[in-house]
Amino acid sequence: MTAMAYQSKLDIDNGCVDLSHGAGGRAMTQLIFGLFHEAFGNKWLARGNDQSAFDVRAGRMVMTTDGYVVSPLFFSGGNIGSLAVHGTINDVAMAGARPLYLSASFIIEEGLRFSDLKMIADSMGEAARTAGVYIITGDTKVVERGKADGLFISTTGIGILPDGLDLSADKASVGDRVLVSGSLGDHGVAIMSKRQNLAFETDIVSDSAALHHLVAEIVAVGGGGIRAMRDPTRGGFAATLNEIAHQSGLGFRLQEEAIPVKPGVAAACELLGLDPLYVANEGKLVAIVAPEMANAVLAAMKANPLGRDAADVGEAVADDHRFVLLSTRFGGSRIVDWLSGEQLPRIC
């Protein structure tokens, strides 16, 4: 039976997922072929196997895995589907690698509307095609009402790494510059503005985006001068720099005035009692770069639409305590420490 024949048996406009759609029978096959294959369609999925075989290219491979439990499922600038694709691509890209293939596993709550699931799957397919990446295998499970808050998505991504490139936080050195590719906190604020218990008006949209083309451009310029890259998701910029400080054995000194934060994000964080340095991002990167290459890498970032607001915000310093210190706009300084808990749960 063709995918279109399966699709004709799903009432996309009015139907909902029920437990039979995860039971391994006809209904599950209808869901997989009639919705997911239509959204992701490619030659690997079309074979209908439980796995996909693909050619391994010369060079080192990079692999990552992630889970997405964002609430709400839809937000300004994206949804859980596009977020899952972008986030997985970016984890691969932070190694300097070119992402190639993704897998996607869906845990669906009974009662999720087919129309919502189709929108999410379609956005995943579009995000993958736009990025030049293929979703080539996956899995579907359905759980009882109240067990999954709509939908959870788990992903795995693989990519290929150029010869001679080995990015790692333990390679950071005193004097290295800290570059960010754009304004911080957009994703977290976009999510929080749609939470039922916190809903507020804002023009901020999620920055969710695939960063691998931007990464390729700055690697072409910076080469071995790039020590490490990270995408500052949960815990935001602050958690990312504390992780790098811990791995490198160094400290960091940042300039508050240099850190790009949109006025709308700053206002929302003030309203909610949050610090934008700890708010999640899904389309930004942090790069630790040798000082002699920093200007060239920064210029390459700014030349890409995803990096037009990039900034040099600080430097690595010798510090046995591995502190991240922020020089404030008022002339003082404060420690930007680890969070003791989850500031914004269910953000990605």
C-alpha positions, 0 to 999 in steps of 0.5 A: 500500500502506498503512503498516500493510501495510508494517509487517506485512512487518517482523519487529519482534520478531526482525528486524534492519536489513540493507543492503537497507533502505537500498538504495531498493527494497521493503525500504527502503519497508517500513522507512520506511512500516512503522516511521518513518511509524507512529512519526511519522505526520502529514499531511506524511509521509503524502503520501510525497514526498521533501520537505514543503511547509508554510505560512510564517508571518509573522515571522522564521524560525529554522533549526538543524541538529545531529547525534546520535552518543550512546553508548550509544543508550539511557540513563536518562531517554531515548535517542538519538531523544528526545534528537535531538528535544529537542536540536533544539527547544532550539537553535531555542528559544534564539533565543526562537523557537517551534519548528514542524517538524523533519527527521530523517536516519538512518544505521543500522548493518547489524544494528541490531534492528528492536525497538531502532529502533522504540523509538527512533523511537517515542520521537522521535514521542512527544517531538515530539507532546508538544512540539507539533512535527512531523517532516515529512521525512527520509532513511534510509541503511544502512551496513555493520557496524562503520561507524556504532555502531548509529545516528546521527541528523541533524536540522534544525529551524525555528521562528518568532521573535516580532517585536522579539526579537533575542537575541545574546551580543554584547548582554551588558553589564557587570552582567548576571546569569547565570541557570541553569534548574537543576542541572548535569551530569545528562545527562553523568553519566546517559550515563557511568553506562551506558558499558560501561567505566565502568558505575556505579550512580546514581539520576541520569537525563538531564535531556533535555527540550524547553525552548521552553515555559519559554523562552516564559514567561521571554521573556514576562516578561523581554522585551528584558531577556534578552540571550542564551540558550544550552543548555549541551550539549557542554562544559557550563556552562563552555564556554557561558560562555566562548563568551559571554565571547568573543562579548561581550568581557566576563568573568564572575564566578561564585559556586560556592555558588550553582551547583546540582549534585545530590549524585549528580552531584558524587559521580560527577564526583569518582569519574571525575575530572570537573568538573560545570561541564564536563559536558553538559546536555540540558534546561537553559538559561543566560540572560544577563539585565539586572540590573533584570529578573533577579529576574522572569525567575528567578521565571518559571523557578522557576514552571515544572517544568523550572526549579524549581531555577533560580539566579542564579549570577553576573554579567558584568564588564569584563575585556579577557581575557574570563576566566570566574572562579569564587569558590570556597566556600573563599574563593579563586577560579579560572579556568574555562577552555576545555577543551583536548579532549573531556572526555566524547566521544559524549555527545549 
